[in-house]
């Protein structure tokens, strides 16, 4: 299994999903997972799988031809930090350089290893390429039945492992560039995604919404695309919710990347509408992203900054402490392949409002669903939950019971079926 991040070193839902899925797979006696990440930091939980860092692997296969199409890709240098989730607006291509042809090789250090940052920095494309080279070495040295690659950053690694081993490849689509960019796809990322989908024997999507994009936008045969919904990890420390609020107002929270995909501007507009009707409420935007400064300026122009707070990026227990302070959680995503954060909010006894344009809307019954662009409907839903106790308690109690039944063991069982199907059994 190839993934780009693993807890506690995560930037979003991708690492969280990988962790939950591998723990679920560990419950099956016929499944052993060898999880490969670019860089190991040493504090990862390896109780349910064996973890390998590409940075600790001595490279024995150095010919770029094992990576297949990567030798034909343009190399991109990026001037700012790049997350796997953000689209074209978040970075600028500074230069493009065709990789040399058939006899292109990589350079290792004195120990025969490649270095990786374990993040999404300025040399991301080079690290993706190097990761695939290391994947070929790992595939040649280990015995396994199936390859599982998570999201576009890892598709080249999956393809390289398949090239070396001849074993079936399963790719896991957590998002596409159509989600991240709002339709203005980056051609290089699109090419990696499409080549990965074409090379895969089976494709797992996190929702039917994403499955439809894979089939229609990438031209993939529907027969090899299977939807497996995400779940939520049981809360490890429930006492983290025992947080006392030292202010009298109610709290409405947006928690996620502050990017176009997540619809933060619609949350701010809805907040302004609610504050015109009631003043005993505060709004919180927790997260970071390329639209942060724009959102701060918009809140200032609307004159609501005395009731609107920006926390920056939250992780771990701080996420649950924020939920403990919240009366409503809102996810107004423009295009959300799934969305784990509403599940975490419901797990914390918080009523949620989600957009119809999210994959998680396909499975949740006890959540209020609105169109991301309908700020009046969003404001009405927020106002209703805050002012009608019966509505608040119904969604709070029913939602908690519903999300407690969404288990990674069940998702893992579906993934296991996909493995057997890919292996022809």
SULNORVEN-V191970 format. One record per residue. RES is the residue in one small letter. PHI is phi in whole degrees, -180 to 180 (* if undefined). PSI is psi in radians with two decimals (* if undefined). BURIAL is I if it has 24 or more other ideal C-beta (glycine too) atoms within 12 Angstrom, else O. Layout:
res=<RES,RES>
phi=<PHI,PHI>
psi=<PSI,PSI>
burial=<BURIAL,BURIAL>
This chain:
res=<x,x,x,x,x,x,x,x,x,x,x,x,x,x,x,x,x,x,x,x,x,x,x,x,x,x,x,x,x,x,x,x,x,x,x,x,x,x,x,x,x,x,x,x,x,x,x,x,x,x,x,x,x,x,x,x,x,x,x,x,x,x,x,x,x,x,x,x,x,x,x,x,x,x,x,x,x,x,x,x,x,x,x,x,x,x,x,x,x,x,x,x,x,x,x,x,x,x,x,x,x,x,x,x,x,x,x,x,x,x,x,x,x,x,x,x,x,x,x,x,x,x,x,x,x,x,x,x,x,x,x,x,x,x,x,x,x,x,x,x,x,x,x,x,x,x,x,x,x,x,x,x,x,x,x,x,x,x,x,x,x,x,x,x,x,x,x,x,x,x,x,x,x,x,x,x,x,x,x,x,x,x,x,x,x,x,x,x,x,x,x,x,x,x,x,x,x,x,x,x,x,x,x,x,x,x,x,x,x,x,x,x,x,x,x,x,x,x,x,x,x,x,x,x,x,x,x,x,x,x,x,x,x,x,x,x,x,x,x,x,x,x,x,x,x,x,x,x,x,x,x,x,x,x,x,x,x,x,x,x,x,x,x,x,x,x,x,x,x,x,x,x,x,x,x,x,x,x,x,x,x,x,x,x,x,x,x,x,x,x,x,x,x,x,x,x,x,x,x,x,x,x,x,x,x,x,x,x,x,x,x,x,x,x,x,x,x,x,x,x,x,x,x,x,x,x,x,x,x,x,x,x,x,x,x,x,x,x,x,x,x,x,x,x,x,x,x,x,x,x,x,x,x,x,x,x,x,x,x,x,x,x,x,x,x,x,x,x,x,x,x,x,x,x,x,x,x,x,x,x,x,x,x,x,x,x,x,x,x,x,x,x,x,x,x,x,x,x,x,x,x,x,x,x,x,x,x,x,x,x,x,x,x,x,x,x,x,x,x,x,x,x,x,x,x>
phi=<*,-111,-138,-90,-147,-152,-55,-89,-98,-132,-119,-179,-73,-61,-65,-63,-65,-60,-64,-62,-66,-66,-66,-66,-64,-65,-77,-99,-66,-96,-121,-122,-110,-105,-99,-112,-124,-58,-140,-93,-100,101,-113,-76,-80,-109,-69,-114,-162,-93,-110,-123,-97,-59,-69,-102,-102,-75,-79,-112,-110,-114,-76,-65,-63,-68,-85,71,-71,-62,-68,-98,-78,-77,-90,-119,-102,-115,-84,-135,-62,-121,-94,-72,-98,-92,-105,-60,-67,-89,-154,-122,-76,-93,-157,-131,-143,-65,-66,-58,-79,-63,-109,-93,-127,-107,-114,-106,-81,-65,-93,81,-118,-104,-96,-135,-82,77,-136,-135,-85,-70,-110,-58,-63,-65,-67,-61,-63,-63,-60,-67,-62,-64,-58,-64,-63,-61,-66,-79,-107,-126,-99,-157,-110,-149,-111,-129,-118,-96,62,-61,-60,-107,-61,-59,-64,-62,-64,-63,-64,-68,-60,-77,-98,76,-84,-66,-112,-112,-108,-116,-93,-88,-167,-120,-68,-67,-71,-69,-104,72,108,-88,-71,-79,-62,-69,-65,-58,-64,-63,-61,-66,-64,-64,-66,-69,-77,-71,-82,-141,-124,-102,-114,-86,-163,-68,-59,-70,-59,-63,-64,-60,-72,-84,-86,-110,67,-94,-60,-60,-66,-104,-111,-124,-91,-130,-73,-73,-136,-137,-73,-55,-65,-76,-132,-57,-68,-66,-79,-82,-113,-90,-84,-101,-144,-83,-74,-80,-130,-118,-122,-110,-133,169,-68,-89,-132,-54,-59,-89,67,-63,-65,-73,-64,-66,-64,-66,-60,-61,-67,-65,-67,-76,-106,-152,-117,-93,-148,-121,-115,-126,-113,-103,147,-143,162,-71,-99,-56,-62,-63,-70,-62,-65,-66,-62,-67,-65,-79,71,-118,-67,-73,-123,-129,-127,-114,-97,85,-71,-116,-145,61,-65,-63,-62,-72,-65,-67,-63,-62,-88,-99,-100,-145,-115,-124,-124,-93,-61,-75,-152,-121,-53,-138,114,-82,-59,-62,-65,-66,-67,-63,-61,-94,69,-111,-63,-125,-121,-130,-83,-62,-86,-126,-64,-65,-64,-71,-117,-85,-100,-104,-144,-83,-116,-135,-77,-58,-83,-88,-67,-70,-65,-63,-64,-61,-65,-61,-60,-64,-65,-74,-112,-121,-55,-62,-66,-58,-70,-64,-68,-66,-77,-65,-64,-61,-65,-66,-72,-66,-94,-95,-111,-66,-60,-70,-62,-64,-62,-67,-64,-59,-61,-64,-57,-63,-65,-64,-84,77,-113>
psi=<2.26,2.18,2.68,-0.37,2.76,2.38,2.53,0.13,1.50,2.77,-0.09,-2.72,-0.33,-0.89,-0.65,-0.77,-0.73,-0.72,-0.85,-0.72,-0.76,-0.63,-0.67,-0.73,-0.53,-0.31,-0.17,2.18,-0.33,0.17,2.16,2.29,2.20,1.86,2.21,2.21,2.73,-0.75,2.26,2.37,-0.28,-0.18,0.29,2.61,1.98,0.42,-0.41,0.01,2.91,2.27,2.32,2.36,2.24,-0.51,-0.28,0.11,2.22,2.13,2.20,-0.40,1.95,-0.08,2.16,-0.24,-0.40,-0.32,-0.13,-1.98,-0.23,-0.48,-0.29,-0.14,2.68,2.44,2.33,2.32,2.34,2.35,-0.18,2.94,2.44,2.16,2.72,-0.19,-0.35,2.77,-2.68,-0.62,-0.27,-0.14,2.87,2.31,2.15,-0.65,2.78,2.33,2.08,2.35,2.52,2.90,-2.29,-0.50,0.82,2.32,2.86,2.86,2.23,3.03,-3.01,-0.39,0.05,0.39,2.73,2.61,2.53,2.52,-0.43,0.29,-2.56,0.89,-2.74,-0.35,0.67,-0.82,-0.67,-0.69,-0.62,-0.77,-0.81,-0.66,-0.68,-0.67,-0.79,-0.66,-0.65,-0.72,-0.82,-0.70,-0.54,-0.29,-0.09,2.67,2.22,2.95,-0.51,2.63,2.37,2.04,2.24,2.06,2.95,-0.53,-0.47,-0.08,-0.77,-0.65,-0.74,-0.74,-0.74,-0.74,-0.66,-0.70,-0.73,-0.73,-0.46,0.14,2.70,2.55,2.23,2.19,2.59,1.95,1.79,-0.39,2.78,2.93,-0.31,-0.59,-0.82,-0.58,-0.11,0.38,-0.38,1.29,2.59,2.14,-0.56,-0.81,-0.74,-0.73,-0.74,-0.78,-0.81,-0.76,-0.66,-0.74,-0.68,-0.61,-0.39,2.51,-0.57,2.59,2.22,2.22,2.66,-0.07,2.87,-0.48,-0.81,-0.66,-0.75,-0.70,-0.76,-0.75,-0.80,-0.69,-0.48,-0.07,0.66,2.48,2.15,-0.42,-0.41,0.19,2.10,2.37,2.23,1.99,2.58,3.03,-2.79,2.43,2.35,2.48,2.16,-0.62,1.42,-0.45,-0.20,-0.33,-0.13,1.20,2.26,2.29,2.18,0.47,2.67,-0.33,2.76,2.83,2.30,2.26,2.37,2.20,1.96,-3.11,2.38,1.31,2.92,-0.69,-0.57,-0.14,0.67,-0.55,-0.52,-0.57,-0.74,-0.73,-0.71,-0.66,-0.74,-0.69,-0.72,-0.72,-0.28,-0.32,-0.39,2.60,-0.06,0.87,2.53,2.58,2.44,2.29,1.84,2.12,-3.10,2.87,3.08,-0.21,0.12,-0.94,-0.66,-0.69,-0.67,-0.78,-0.67,-0.74,-0.65,-0.76,-0.56,-0.14,0.59,0.23,-0.35,-0.23,0.18,2.26,2.46,2.13,-0.35,-3.06,2.33,2.56,2.82,-2.38,-0.43,-0.53,-0.82,-0.52,-0.65,-0.72,-0.64,-0.47,-0.09,2.52,-0.43,2.46,2.36,2.27,1.62,0.74,2.44,-0.69,1.81,1.87,-0.75,-1.57,1.61,-0.49,-0.63,-0.59,-0.70,-0.63,-0.80,-0.64,-0.48,0.27,0.58,2.19,2.53,2.60,2.18,2.78,2.62,-0.38,0.55,2.51,-0.60,-0.38,-0.35,-0.40,-0.34,2.29,-0.61,1.03,2.54,2.27,2.27,2.84,2.43,-0.57,-0.22,1.41,-0.47,-0.73,-0.67,-0.78,-0.70,-0.74,-0.75,-0.84,-0.74,-0.80,-0.65,-0.46,-0.15,1.75,-0.66,-0.71,-0.79,-0.86,-0.59,-0.89,-0.57,-0.85,-0.83,-0.67,-0.74,-0.77,-0.67,-0.82,-0.47,-0.31,-0.01,1.69,2.52,-0.44,-0.68,-0.75,-0.71,-0.62,-0.70,-0.72,-0.68,-0.74,-0.68,-0.72,-0.87,-0.66,-0.74,-0.55,-0.01,0.44,*>
burial=<I,I,I,I,I,I,I,O,I,I,I,I,I,I,I,I,I,I,I,I,I,I,I,I,I,I,O,I,O,O,I,O,I,I,I,I,I,I,I,I,O,O,O,I,I,O,O,I,I,O,I,I,I,I,I,I,I,O,I,O,I,I,I,I,I,I,I,I,I,I,I,O,I,I,I,I,O,I,O,O,O,I,I,I,I,I,I,I,O,I,I,O,O,O,O,O,O,O,I,O,O,O,O,O,O,I,O,O,O,O,O,O,I,I,I,I,I,I,I,I,I,O,I,I,I,I,I,I,I,I,I,I,I,I,I,I,I,I,I,I,O,I,O,I,I,I,I,I,I,I,I,I,I,I,I,I,I,I,I,I,I,I,I,I,I,O,I,I,I,I,I,I,I,I,I,I,I,I,I,I,I,I,O,O,I,I,O,I,I,I,I,I,I,I,I,I,I,I,I,I,I,I,I,I,I,I,I,I,I,I,I,I,I,I,I,O,I,I,O,I,O,O,O,I,I,I,I,I,I,I,I,I,I,O,I,O,O,O,O,O,I,O,O,O,O,O,O,O,I,I,I,I,I,I,I,I,I,I,I,I,I,I,I,I,I,I,I,I,I,I,I,I,I,I,I,O,O,O,O,O,I,I,I,I,I,I,I,I,I,I,I,I,O,O,I,I,O,I,I,O,O,I,O,I,O,O,I,I,I,I,I,O,I,I,I,O,O,O,I,I,I,I,I,I,I,I,I,I,I,I,I,I,I,I,I,I,I,I,I,I,I,I,I,I,I,I,I,I,I,I,I,I,I,I,I,I,I,I,I,I,I,I,I,I,O,I,I,I,I,I,I,I,O,O,I,O,I,I,I,O,I,I,I,I,I,I,O,O,O,O,I,I,O,O,I,I,O,I,I,I,O,I,I,O,O,I,I,I,I,I,I,I,O,I,I,I,O,I,I,O,O,I,O,O,O>
